[in-house]
Each structure stands twice: as structure tokens, then as C-alpha cells.
Amino acid sequence: MGDTTPKLPKRVGQTAHVEGQLIKYGDAYQFIGIAVTFEKDPK
């Protein structure tokens, strides 16, 4: 994720819901995240 991206906490066994925008960047895409929440996976 690069040096400019903050480190996210580890949430082993949980699902991450990420909100943001997917932007065309040359021939590829770049995701700009604005929020992340974690949900414990039901077993």
C-alpha cells in the first residue's frame, strides 16, 4: 500500500467494509479509500 498510506489495525477473522472511489489511472485503476469498518465474521 505504500509509504503514504496509514497502517490499518489487524482484524484477523473479521470482514473489512471499505468505502471510497475507484478512479481510472492511465491503463489501470486506483482506489481512494475514505472509510473502513470491521465486522466480526459469524461462525
LINRA-V59869 format. One line per field, one symbol per residue. phi: phi as a letter, one per 30 degrees, with the letter a starting at -180 (. if undefined). psi: psi as a letter, one per 20 degrees, with the letter a starting at -180 (. if undefined). Layout:
phi: ???
psi: ???
//
This chain:
phi: .jddcddcddbdibccccclbcbdbicbbbccdbabbcbdddc
psi: irhipqpqqpmpjqppoppbppppncjaqppoqiqpqqpppq.
//
